[in-house]
Amino acid sequence: MQMADEQDSRMCSVCLQDLQENSCPRCKQSSSCETDLEEYEAPAADLEEYEAPAADPEEYEAPAADPEEYEAPAADLDDSNASVSDPDRSVACVAEALERTGLQTEQAEDVECDSCSDRKEKAIKTCLVCLASYCETHLRLHNELNVGKAHLLVDVTGELQKKTCPQHPKLLEVYCRTEHQCICCLCMLDANHKGHDMVSAATERAEKQRQLEKSKQMVTDRETELKETQKASCCIRNLTKATEEEGDRIFTELLSFIRRSHTEIITLVQSQMTTELNRIQGHSQDLEQEISKLKRKQSEVEQLSHTDDHIYFLQEVQSRWPTSNDFQSLTTNPQFSFGEVIKSLTSLTAHIKDIWRLEKTRIFSAVTAEKILLPQEPMTREDFIQFLVPLSLDPNTAHRNLRLTEQNQAVACSIEPQSYPEHPDRFEWWAQVLSKEGLTGRCYWEVVWSGQYGVDLAVSYKDINRTGQGDDSGFGYNRHSWSLDCSMFRYALVHNNEETDISVPLSHRIGVYLDHRAGQLSFYSVSDTMILLHKVQTRFTQPLYPGFGLFQGSTAKFCEPQGGGSPQVVNRTKNNKTCIKQRRIRTDVMRNKYLRCGK
C-alpha cells in the first residue's frame, strides 16, 4: 500500500510519465487527487443543478414519456448511493446511465496508446474520465493508480478530439433535438439545455435512418408520376386522333357549308394538344431532373449511412439530405376527353345554319377548359385546409321545421315551425336546406353533426326539385344530388337512389373535399387522423351547393377546422358493401324519409 502511494506521487495518473514538481511535463496533469477534485467541481455543481429538472415533472414530462428519451441519467442522479459531493462517483453515475441507454462509443481500429512515449502500442480501452486510450500495459497501470475511483472504461475509440465537447472534456454522446447538435453528458446538465428534447446519438441515428427509408418512397412516387405523365401523352394523342376522325365524318356531311369552320375546329384541337404536350414534355423533363437529383442525394446519404461514426453521420447528413419541397406534383385527369366537342358537332348536322355561332363559342370553351394534368390530391389535413371555403345556409331554401342559428352556419330540426316567408326555393316537404354558395374548382369544408337519427350531408345541383314528396326532392334519391347519410348506427353514400354502406368508427366531424373539374367528391372522418369514408368519381355539369337533410332532434353546423397538427390521410380499407338496388327504407332504426318532414 505504501508503495502504491509513493508511485502515485511520482507518476502521472493519465500518461504515466515521471512527475516534476507535482505536475506532468507532457500532459500538464497534477499528481494529486485534489486536482482531480478541482477539475470536476464544476461538473459536480452541474449535476446538483440537474436534480431540479428531474424533480419537476412539468420540466421533463415529454422526455419521460418516451422510453428512448434521455431521462435515465436524471433518475440515476437521485440514487442515494450516488452523492454529488463525490465528483468521480457522480460522473460515473451519468456515464453508467449513458451506457445502459445505449450511448456506447464506436469501436475504432488501430488506435495508438496515448501514454506510450517511444514505440506506440495499440490501444485496447478508452477511459471516458481521462479521455485517453491505453494499451494493455498502461491500462493496467491506469487501473492500479485509480483504484477506488469511478473511471469508466469502454471499447477503444479514435478521433477523440472531434468527438469531444469543446466546453467539457467529455465525449459527444447525446443529441439535442431542440438545438440540433451533438452534446456531451455534462452539457445536458447545463442550464442552456434545460428542458430540451435530448436522446442518445444512436437513437437519433436510427431516426435519421428511418427518414432515409421514407425518402426512397419519394423517388418511387416520382417515377410513378412520370409513368402516368407519359401515359397521359399517349392518351391525349389518341383522344385528339379520335376527335379528328369523328370530326371528319361529321364535317363531310356539312362540307359545303362549314369548310372554313372545320378548319378552325381542327386547328383549335391541335393547338390545345400542342399546349398540353408542351406541358407534359416540360413536366417530364422536370420529373427526370428531380428524380436524378433525388437519386444522387440519396446515393450520397446511403454512402454516408455506411459509416459507423454517429457524430460524423449526423454532422454531414443535413447538407446532403434528399428533399423535394419546392417541386409541384401533377396528376393525370381521368376525365379528360373531347366529348363535348363530338356532342356539339353532332348537333350541328341538324342545326348548322341557325346555331353555328353559338356552338362555336361552346366548343372553344369545352376544349380549353379540360386539362389532362391536374394538381395532386391533398395528402394531409393541412393540405385540405388550404382549400377551405366559408359557407352559410340560405334561409330561403330551409324547410319550415329547420331553425337556423349562428349567423346561418348551424341548423337544428324541431317540431315547432319557423315563420319563414313564402319562397320558390324553399323545400316544402323534405326537412332540407342548401347553402348560399355554389361551388366549383377545389373546395374543402368541415361539418359537425349530432342526433340519434343523424344527418344527411349532401351536395346538390341548384335545379333539384323543391316541392312534393317524391324522390326527385330528397338528397341522394336522384341524379341531382349526392348524400352521405350519418347516424349513430352507420354511414352510407347515396346517389340516384343507390347506396353504399361504409364500415368505419363513428365520428361526428366530417370533412368534405370537392374537385369540381376533376369530378371528385370525397368524404372524410376527421379526428386525430383523416379517414377516407368514400370517394365519388363522376363528371359534374353544374355548380354544387352543400346542404343538410335533418331528422327530428338532429343538428348540423359548418365549423372551422380544429387547430393542432396536420394528421395524415388514412385510406379506408375496402370492406364496405355496395347496394345497387333501390335505397332501403330504414324502419329498423326509425330513420326513414318520413321523419324528415318535421310534421
C-alpha positions as CSV (number, residue, x, y, z in Angstrom):
1,M,0.0,0.0,0.0
2,Q,2.9,2.4,0.8
3,M,4.5,1.5,-2.5
4,A,1.3,2.4,-4.3
5,D,1.2,5.8,-2.6
6,E,4.7,6.5,-3.5
7,Q,4.1,5.5,-7.1
8,D,1.0,7.8,-7.1
9,S,3.2,10.7,-6.1
10,R,5.9,10.1,-8.7
11,M,3.9,9.2,-11.8
12,C,1.1,11.0,-13.8
13,S,-2.2,9.1,-13.5
14,V,-3.1,9.9,-17.1
15,C,0.1,9.5,-19.2
16,L,2.1,7.5,-16.6
17,Q,5.2,9.7,-17.1
18,D,7.5,10.9,-14.3
19,L,6.3,13.9,-12.4
20,Q,8.3,17.1,-12.0
21,E,7.3,19.4,-9.1
22,N,3.9,17.7,-8.7
23,S,3.0,18.2,-12.4
24,C,3.4,16.2,-15.6
25,P,5.6,18.0,-18.2
26,R,3.7,16.1,-21.0
27,C,0.0,16.3,-20.3
28,K,0.1,19.0,-17.6
29,Q,-1.8,16.9,-15.1
30,S,-1.4,17.2,-11.4
31,S,-0.2,14.3,-9.3
32,S,-2.8,14.5,-6.5
33,C,-6.4,13.5,-6.4
34,E,-7.2,17.0,-5.1
35,T,-6.5,18.3,-8.6
36,D,-8.9,15.8,-10.0
37,L,-11.5,17.0,-7.5
38,E,-11.0,20.6,-8.6
39,E,-11.3,19.5,-12.2
40,Y,-14.7,18.0,-11.7
41,E,-16.1,20.5,-9.2
42,A,-17.9,22.4,-11.9
43,P,-19.5,19.2,-13.4
44,A,-20.4,18.2,-9.9
45,A,-22.2,21.5,-9.4
46,D,-23.9,21.0,-12.7
47,L,-25.1,17.6,-11.5
48,E,-26.6,19.3,-8.5
49,E,-28.4,21.7,-10.8
50,Y,-29.7,18.8,-12.8
51,E,-31.6,17.4,-9.8
52,A,-34.1,20.3,-10.1
53,P,-35.5,19.4,-13.5
54,A,-35.5,15.8,-12.6
55,A,-37.8,16.6,-9.6
56,D,-40.0,18.8,-11.6
57,P,-42.4,16.6,-13.7
58,E,-43.5,19.5,-15.8
59,E,-40.0,20.4,-17.0
60,Y,-39.2,16.9,-18.2
61,E,-42.7,15.4,-18.8
62,A,-42.2,14.9,-22.6
63,P,-38.8,13.1,-22.4
64,A,-40.1,10.8,-19.6
65,A,-43.0,9.6,-21.8
66,D,-40.7,8.2,-24.4
67,P,-38.6,5.2,-23.4
68,E,-35.9,6.2,-25.9
69,E,-35.7,9.8,-24.5
70,Y,-32.8,10.7,-22.3
71,E,-34.3,10.6,-18.8
72,A,-32.4,7.7,-17.4
73,P,-29.4,9.7,-16.2
74,A,-31.6,12.1,-14.2
75,A,-33.2,9.1,-12.4
76,D,-29.8,7.7,-11.5
77,L,-28.7,11.1,-10.0
78,D,-31.4,10.7,-7.4
79,D,-29.9,7.5,-6.2
80,S,-28.9,7.7,-2.6
81,N,-25.7,5.8,-3.3
82,A,-24.5,8.5,-5.8
83,S,-23.6,11.5,-3.8
84,V,-22.9,14.7,-5.7
85,S,-20.2,15.5,-3.2
86,D,-18.1,12.8,-4.8
87,P,-17.3,14.2,-8.3
88,D,-15.9,11.0,-9.8
89,R,-18.8,9.0,-8.5
90,S,-21.3,11.5,-9.9
91,V,-19.7,11.5,-13.3
92,A,-19.6,7.7,-13.2
93,C,-23.4,7.6,-12.5
94,V,-24.0,9.6,-15.6
95,A,-21.6,7.5,-17.7
96,E,-23.2,4.3,-16.5
97,A,-26.6,5.6,-17.2
98,L,-25.5,6.5,-20.7
99,E,-24.1,3.1,-21.2
100,R,-27.5,1.5,-20.1
101,T,-29.4,3.7,-22.5
102,G,-27.3,2.8,-25.5
103,L,-24.8,5.6,-25.5
104,Q,-21.8,3.4,-26.5
105,T,-18.7,4.8,-28.1
106,E,-17.8,3.4,-31.5
107,Q,-15.0,0.9,-31.5
108,A,-12.1,2.0,-33.7
109,E,-9.3,0.0,-35.2
110,D,-5.5,0.7,-34.8
111,V,-5.8,3.5,-32.2
112,E,-2.5,4.2,-30.6
113,C,-2.0,4.3,-26.9
114,D,-1.8,7.9,-25.6
115,S,0.7,7.0,-22.8
116,C,3.3,5.2,-24.8
117,S,6.3,7.6,-25.3
118,D,8.6,5.6,-27.6
119,R,7.1,2.8,-29.5
120,K,3.3,3.3,-29.8
121,E,1.3,0.2,-28.8
122,K,-2.2,-0.5,-30.0
123,A,-4.8,0.8,-27.5
124,I,-7.4,-1.6,-26.2
125,K,-9.6,0.6,-24.0
126,T,-10.6,4.2,-23.7
127,C,-11.2,5.9,-20.3
128,L,-14.2,8.4,-20.5
129,V,-12.9,10.2,-17.4
130,C,-9.3,10.7,-18.5
131,L,-10.3,11.0,-22.2
132,A,-7.4,8.8,-23.2
133,S,-6.8,5.4,-24.8
134,Y,-4.4,2.9,-23.2
135,C,-2.6,-0.2,-24.4
136,E,-2.6,-3.3,-22.2
137,T,0.4,-2.2,-20.1
138,H,-0.7,1.3,-19.4
139,L,-4.2,0.2,-18.9
140,R,-3.0,-2.0,-16.0
141,L,-1.0,0.9,-14.6
142,H,-4.1,3.2,-15.0
143,N,-6.3,0.8,-13.1
144,E,-3.7,0.5,-10.3
145,L,-3.3,4.2,-10.0
146,N,-7.1,4.8,-9.9
147,V,-8.2,2.2,-7.5
148,G,-11.4,3.3,-5.8
149,K,-12.1,5.9,-8.5
150,A,-15.0,5.6,-10.8
151,H,-13.2,5.7,-14.1
152,L,-15.4,4.2,-16.8
153,L,-13.6,2.1,-19.5
154,V,-15.2,1.4,-22.9
155,D,-14.1,-0.1,-26.1
156,V,-11.3,1.9,-27.7
157,T,-12.4,4.8,-29.9
158,G,-10.4,7.1,-32.2
159,E,-10.6,10.8,-33.1
160,L,-11.5,11.8,-29.5
161,Q,-10.9,15.5,-30.3
162,K,-13.5,15.6,-33.0
163,K,-15.9,13.7,-30.7
164,T,-15.1,15.7,-27.6
165,C,-17.2,18.6,-26.2
166,P,-15.3,21.9,-26.6
167,Q,-16.9,23.1,-23.3
168,H,-16.4,20.0,-21.3
169,P,-13.7,17.4,-21.8
170,K,-16.3,14.7,-22.4
171,L,-17.3,12.6,-25.4
172,L,-20.2,13.8,-27.6
173,E,-22.7,11.0,-26.8
174,V,-26.1,12.9,-26.7
175,Y,-28.1,14.6,-29.5
176,C,-30.2,17.7,-28.6
177,R,-33.1,17.8,-30.9
178,T,-34.1,21.2,-29.7
179,E,-30.7,22.8,-30.7
180,H,-30.0,20.2,-33.5
181,Q,-26.5,19.5,-32.2
182,C,-24.4,16.8,-30.5
183,I,-23.6,17.4,-26.9
184,C,-21.8,15.5,-24.0
185,C,-23.3,14.1,-20.8
186,L,-22.4,17.2,-18.9
187,C,-23.9,19.6,-21.4
188,M,-27.3,18.0,-20.8
189,L,-26.9,19.1,-17.1
190,D,-26.2,22.7,-18.2
191,A,-28.9,25.3,-17.9
192,N,-28.6,26.1,-21.6
193,H,-30.1,22.7,-22.4
194,K,-32.6,22.6,-19.5
195,G,-35.9,21.1,-20.7
196,H,-34.6,20.3,-24.1
197,D,-35.6,17.2,-26.1
198,M,-32.4,15.0,-25.8
199,V,-31.8,11.5,-27.0
200,S,-28.8,9.3,-27.5
201,A,-26.7,9.6,-30.6
202,A,-27.6,6.1,-31.5
203,T,-31.4,6.8,-31.2
204,E,-31.1,9.9,-33.4
205,R,-29.0,8.0,-35.9
206,A,-31.8,5.3,-36.1
207,E,-34.4,8.0,-36.6
208,K,-32.4,9.5,-39.5
209,Q,-32.1,6.0,-41.0
210,R,-35.9,5.7,-40.8
211,Q,-36.3,9.0,-42.6
212,L,-33.9,7.9,-45.2
213,E,-36.2,4.9,-46.0
214,K,-39.0,7.4,-46.4
215,S,-37.0,9.3,-48.9
216,K,-36.8,6.2,-51.1
217,Q,-40.6,6.2,-51.4
218,M,-40.3,9.8,-52.6
219,V,-38.3,8.6,-55.6
220,T,-40.8,5.8,-56.2
221,D,-43.6,8.3,-56.2
222,R,-41.9,10.5,-58.7
223,E,-41.2,7.5,-61.0
224,T,-44.8,6.5,-60.8
225,E,-45.9,10.1,-61.6
226,L,-43.5,10.1,-64.6
227,K,-45.1,6.9,-66.0
228,E,-48.6,8.4,-65.6
229,T,-47.5,11.6,-67.3
230,Q,-46.1,9.6,-70.2
231,K,-49.3,7.6,-70.4
232,A,-51.2,10.9,-70.5
233,S,-49.2,11.9,-73.5
234,C,-50.4,8.8,-75.4
235,C,-53.9,9.3,-74.1
236,I,-54.2,12.9,-75.4
237,R,-52.8,11.8,-78.7
238,N,-55.4,9.0,-79.0
239,L,-58.2,11.3,-77.9
240,T,-57.0,14.0,-80.3
241,K,-56.9,11.5,-83.1
242,A,-60.3,10.1,-82.3
243,T,-61.7,13.6,-82.2
244,E,-60.3,14.4,-85.6
245,E,-61.7,11.3,-87.1
246,E,-65.1,11.9,-85.7
247,G,-64.9,15.5,-86.8
248,D,-64.0,14.4,-90.3
249,R,-67.1,12.1,-90.5
250,I,-69.4,14.8,-89.3
251,F,-68.0,17.6,-91.4
252,T,-68.2,15.6,-94.5
253,E,-71.9,15.8,-94.4
254,L,-71.7,19.6,-94.0
255,L,-68.7,20.2,-96.1
256,S,-70.3,22.7,-98.5
257,F,-71.4,25.0,-95.6
258,I,-68.8,24.6,-92.9
259,R,-65.5,24.0,-94.7
260,R,-64.0,27.1,-93.0
261,S,-65.4,26.2,-89.6
262,H,-64.0,22.7,-89.9
263,T,-60.5,24.1,-90.3
264,E,-61.0,26.3,-87.3
265,I,-62.1,23.5,-85.0
266,I,-59.3,21.1,-86.1
267,T,-56.8,23.9,-85.5
268,L,-58.2,24.6,-82.1
269,V,-58.0,20.9,-81.0
270,Q,-54.4,20.5,-82.4
271,S,-53.4,23.8,-80.7
272,Q,-54.7,22.5,-77.4
273,M,-52.9,19.2,-78.0
274,T,-49.7,21.1,-78.6
275,T,-50.2,23.1,-75.5
276,E,-50.9,20.0,-73.4
277,L,-48.0,18.1,-75.0
278,N,-45.7,21.0,-74.2
279,R,-46.8,20.9,-70.6
280,I,-46.3,17.1,-70.5
281,Q,-42.9,17.4,-72.0
282,G,-41.9,20.2,-69.6
283,H,-43.2,18.3,-66.6
284,S,-41.5,15.1,-67.8
285,Q,-38.2,16.9,-68.0
286,D,-38.7,18.4,-64.6
287,L,-39.5,15.0,-63.2
288,E,-36.4,13.4,-64.8
289,Q,-34.3,16.1,-63.3
290,E,-36.0,15.8,-59.9
291,I,-35.6,12.0,-59.9
292,S,-31.9,12.4,-60.9
293,K,-31.3,14.9,-58.1
294,L,-33.1,12.8,-55.5
295,K,-31.2,9.6,-56.6
296,R,-27.9,11.5,-56.4
297,K,-28.6,12.8,-53.0
298,Q,-30.0,9.5,-51.9
299,S,-26.8,7.8,-53.1
300,E,-24.7,10.3,-51.1
301,V,-26.7,9.7,-48.0
302,E,-26.6,6.0,-48.5
303,Q,-22.9,6.1,-48.8
304,L,-22.8,8.2,-45.7
305,S,-25.0,5.8,-43.9
306,H,-22.4,3.1,-44.2
307,T,-20.2,4.9,-41.7
308,D,-20.2,3.7,-38.1
309,D,-19.4,7.1,-36.8
310,H,-22.7,8.5,-35.5
311,I,-21.3,12.0,-35.0
312,Y,-19.9,12.3,-38.5
313,F,-23.1,11.0,-39.9
314,L,-25.3,13.5,-38.1
315,Q,-22.9,16.4,-38.9
316,E,-22.9,15.6,-42.6
317,V,-26.4,14.2,-43.3
318,Q,-28.3,17.6,-43.1
319,S,-26.4,19.1,-46.1
320,R,-26.9,16.0,-48.2
321,W,-30.5,15.1,-47.3
322,P,-32.7,14.4,-50.3
323,T,-35.6,16.9,-50.3
324,S,-38.3,17.8,-52.8
325,N,-40.2,20.6,-51.0
326,D,-40.4,23.1,-53.9
327,F,-41.4,20.6,-56.6
328,Q,-45.0,20.8,-57.8
329,S,-46.5,17.4,-58.4
330,L,-49.2,17.0,-61.1
331,T,-51.6,14.1,-61.7
332,T,-53.4,12.8,-64.7
333,N,-57.0,14.0,-65.3
334,P,-59.0,10.7,-65.7
335,Q,-62.0,12.7,-67.1
336,F,-60.1,14.3,-69.9
337,S,-61.9,14.0,-73.2
338,F,-63.4,15.9,-76.1
339,G,-66.9,14.5,-75.6
340,E,-68.5,17.9,-75.6
341,V,-66.9,18.6,-79.0
342,I,-68.4,15.5,-80.5
343,K,-71.8,16.3,-79.0
344,S,-71.7,19.8,-80.4
345,L,-70.6,18.7,-83.8
346,T,-73.4,16.1,-84.0
347,S,-76.0,18.8,-83.2
348,L,-74.5,20.9,-85.9
349,T,-75.7,18.4,-88.5
350,A,-79.3,19.4,-87.9
351,H,-78.9,23.0,-86.8
352,I,-75.8,24.2,-88.6
353,K,-77.3,27.4,-90.1
354,D,-79.2,28.5,-87.1
355,I,-76.8,27.9,-84.2
356,W,-73.3,27.8,-85.6
357,R,-72.1,31.0,-84.0
358,L,-73.5,29.9,-80.6
359,E,-72.0,26.4,-80.8
360,K,-68.6,27.7,-81.9
361,T,-68.2,29.5,-78.6
362,R,-69.3,26.4,-76.7
363,I,-66.8,24.2,-78.5
364,F,-63.9,26.6,-77.7
365,S,-64.8,26.6,-74.0
366,A,-65.1,22.8,-73.9
367,V,-61.7,22.3,-75.5
368,T,-59.7,24.8,-73.4
369,A,-61.4,24.0,-70.1
370,E,-60.2,20.4,-69.9
371,K,-56.7,19.8,-68.5
372,I,-55.1,16.3,-68.7
373,L,-52.6,17.2,-65.9
374,L,-54.2,18.2,-62.7
375,P,-52.8,19.2,-59.3
376,Q,-52.2,16.3,-56.9
377,E,-54.9,15.4,-54.4
378,P,-54.2,16.8,-50.9
379,M,-52.4,14.3,-48.6
380,T,-52.7,15.8,-45.1
381,R,-55.4,17.9,-43.3
382,E,-53.1,20.9,-43.6
383,D,-53.2,20.5,-47.4
384,F,-57.0,20.3,-47.3
385,I,-57.4,23.4,-45.2
386,Q,-55.7,25.4,-48.0
387,F,-58.9,24.9,-49.9
388,L,-61.2,25.8,-47.0
389,V,-64.2,27.8,-48.2
390,P,-66.6,29.8,-45.9
391,L,-70.2,28.6,-46.2
392,S,-73.5,29.8,-44.9
393,L,-77.1,28.3,-45.2
394,D,-79.7,30.0,-47.3
395,P,-82.8,30.8,-45.2
396,N,-84.9,30.9,-48.5
397,T,-84.3,27.2,-49.0
398,A,-84.8,26.0,-45.4
399,H,-87.8,23.8,-44.6
400,R,-90.1,25.4,-42.0
401,N,-89.2,23.0,-39.3
402,L,-85.5,23.9,-39.6
403,R,-84.2,26.6,-37.3
404,L,-81.0,28.4,-38.5
405,T,-78.6,29.8,-35.9
406,E,-75.0,31.2,-35.5
407,Q,-75.2,33.5,-38.5
408,N,-76.9,30.8,-40.6
409,Q,-74.0,28.4,-40.2
410,A,-75.9,26.0,-37.9
411,V,-79.3,24.3,-38.2
412,A,-81.5,22.2,-35.9
413,C,-84.6,20.2,-36.7
414,S,-87.5,20.9,-34.3
415,I,-91.3,20.2,-34.1
416,E,-92.1,23.9,-33.9
417,P,-92.3,25.5,-37.4
418,Q,-90.4,28.7,-38.1
419,S,-92.1,31.9,-39.6
420,Y,-90.3,31.9,-42.9
421,P,-91.8,33.8,-45.8
422,E,-93.0,32.1,-48.9
423,H,-90.2,31.5,-51.4
424,P,-90.0,29.3,-54.6
425,D,-86.6,27.9,-53.5
426,R,-87.9,26.5,-50.1
427,F,-88.1,22.8,-49.6
428,E,-91.8,22.1,-48.8
429,W,-91.8,18.5,-47.6
430,W,-88.3,17.3,-47.0
431,A,-86.5,18.8,-44.0
432,Q,-83.6,20.1,-46.0
433,V,-81.6,23.3,-46.5
434,L,-78.9,24.3,-49.1
435,S,-76.1,26.8,-48.8
436,K,-76.0,30.2,-50.4
437,E,-72.7,29.4,-52.2
438,G,-72.4,27.3,-55.3
439,L,-69.0,25.6,-55.5
440,T,-66.7,25.0,-58.4
441,G,-63.0,24.4,-58.5
442,R,-61.3,22.8,-55.5
443,C,-63.1,23.3,-52.1
444,Y,-63.0,21.9,-48.6
445,W,-65.3,22.3,-45.6
446,E,-66.0,20.5,-42.3
447,V,-69.3,19.7,-40.6
448,V,-70.2,18.7,-37.1
449,W,-73.5,16.8,-36.6
450,S,-75.5,15.3,-33.7
451,G,-78.7,13.5,-33.1
452,Q,-79.9,9.9,-32.6
453,Y,-81.2,9.6,-36.2
454,G,-78.3,11.5,-37.7
455,V,-77.9,13.9,-40.6
456,D,-77.6,13.7,-44.4
457,L,-74.5,15.7,-45.5
458,A,-75.2,16.5,-49.2
459,V,-74.1,18.4,-52.3
460,S,-76.8,19.2,-54.9
461,Y,-77.3,21.0,-58.2
462,K,-79.5,24.0,-57.8
463,D,-82.2,22.6,-60.0
464,I,-83.2,19.9,-57.6
465,N,-86.9,19.8,-57.1
466,R,-88.2,21.7,-54.0
467,T,-91.9,20.6,-53.9
468,G,-93.7,17.4,-53.3
469,Q,-92.8,14.1,-51.5
470,G,-91.1,12.4,-54.5
471,D,-87.6,11.1,-54.7
472,D,-86.6,14.0,-57.0
473,S,-86.7,16.3,-54.0
474,G,-84.7,14.2,-51.4
475,F,-80.9,14.4,-51.1
476,G,-79.4,11.2,-52.6
477,Y,-82.6,9.9,-54.1
478,N,-82.0,11.4,-57.6
479,R,-79.3,12.2,-60.2
480,H,-79.0,15.8,-59.0
481,S,-77.6,15.2,-55.5
482,W,-75.0,13.1,-53.6
483,S,-75.6,12.4,-49.8
484,L,-73.5,10.9,-47.0
485,D,-76.0,9.5,-44.5
486,C,-74.5,9.8,-41.0
487,S,-76.2,8.2,-38.0
488,M,-75.3,6.5,-34.7
489,F,-75.6,3.2,-36.5
490,R,-73.7,3.5,-39.8
491,Y,-72.5,5.6,-42.7
492,A,-73.9,5.3,-46.3
493,L,-73.1,7.2,-49.5
494,V,-76.3,7.6,-51.5
495,H,-76.8,8.8,-55.1
496,N,-79.6,8.2,-57.6
497,N,-81.5,6.1,-55.1
498,E,-78.5,3.7,-54.8
499,E,-76.4,3.4,-51.6
500,T,-73.0,2.2,-50.5
501,D,-72.6,1.1,-46.8
502,I,-69.4,2.3,-45.1
503,S,-68.0,0.4,-42.1
504,V,-65.8,2.8,-40.1
505,P,-65.8,4.0,-36.4
506,L,-68.3,6.7,-35.6
507,S,-67.2,10.3,-36.0
508,H,-69.3,13.5,-35.5
509,R,-66.9,15.6,-37.5
510,I,-66.9,15.1,-41.3
511,G,-64.6,16.8,-43.9
512,V,-65.8,17.2,-47.5
513,Y,-63.4,17.7,-50.4
514,L,-64.6,18.8,-53.9
515,D,-62.6,19.0,-57.0
516,H,-65.2,20.1,-59.5
517,R,-63.0,20.0,-62.6
518,A,-61.6,16.5,-61.8
519,G,-65.1,15.2,-61.0
520,Q,-64.1,14.2,-57.5
521,L,-66.1,14.3,-54.3
522,S,-64.6,12.8,-51.1
523,F,-65.9,12.5,-47.5
524,Y,-63.6,12.1,-44.6
525,S,-64.0,11.2,-40.9
526,V,-61.9,13.8,-39.0
527,S,-60.4,13.1,-35.6
528,D,-56.7,12.5,-34.8
529,T,-56.5,11.2,-38.3
530,M,-58.5,11.8,-41.5
531,I,-60.1,8.5,-42.6
532,L,-61.4,8.4,-46.2
533,L,-65.1,7.3,-46.0
534,H,-66.0,7.4,-49.7
535,K,-64.8,9.0,-52.9
536,V,-67.2,9.8,-55.8
537,Q,-65.7,10.0,-59.3
538,T,-68.0,11.4,-61.9
539,R,-68.5,14.4,-64.1
540,F,-70.1,17.5,-62.6
541,T,-72.0,19.6,-65.1
542,Q,-73.2,22.4,-62.7
543,P,-72.0,24.2,-59.6
544,L,-72.7,22.2,-56.4
545,Y,-74.4,23.5,-53.3
546,P,-73.6,21.9,-49.9
547,G,-76.7,21.1,-47.9
548,F,-78.1,19.2,-44.9
549,G,-81.0,16.8,-44.5
550,L,-82.1,16.6,-40.9
551,F,-84.3,14.4,-38.7
552,Q,-86.2,15.1,-35.5
553,G,-83.7,16.1,-32.8
554,S,-80.8,16.4,-35.2
555,T,-78.4,19.3,-35.6
556,A,-75.6,20.2,-38.1
557,K,-73.1,23.0,-38.4
558,F,-70.4,24.3,-40.8
559,C,-67.4,24.6,-38.5
560,E,-63.9,25.9,-38.5
561,P,-61.2,23.2,-38.6
562,Q,-59.7,22.4,-35.2
563,G,-56.1,23.5,-34.7
564,G,-53.1,21.4,-33.7
565,G,-51.2,19.2,-36.1
566,S,-51.7,18.0,-39.7
567,P,-52.9,14.5,-39.5
568,Q,-52.1,12.2,-42.4
569,V,-55.0,11.0,-44.5
570,V,-55.7,7.3,-44.0
571,N,-57.3,5.4,-46.8
572,R,-60.2,3.3,-45.7
573,T,-60.0,-0.5,-46.3
574,K,-62.3,-1.9,-48.9
575,N,-64.7,-3.5,-46.5
576,N,-67.9,-1.7,-47.4
577,K,-71.0,-3.3,-49.0
578,T,-72.5,-1.6,-52.1
579,C,-76.2,-1.9,-52.6
580,I,-77.0,-1.5,-56.3
581,K,-80.7,-1.9,-55.7
582,Q,-83.2,0.8,-54.6
583,R,-82.3,2.6,-51.4
584,R,-83.7,0.8,-48.4
585,I,-86.2,2.4,-46.0
586,R,-84.5,2.0,-42.6
587,T,-87.5,1.2,-40.5
588,D,-85.4,-0.8,-38.1
589,V,-83.9,2.4,-36.6
590,M,-87.0,4.6,-37.4
591,R,-84.9,6.6,-39.7
592,N,-86.8,6.8,-42.9
593,K,-87.6,9.7,-45.2
594,Y,-90.9,10.4,-43.4
595,L,-89.0,11.6,-40.3
596,R,-87.6,14.4,-42.4
597,C,-90.9,16.3,-42.9
598,G,-90.9,17.6,-39.4
599,K,-94.7,17.4,-39.3
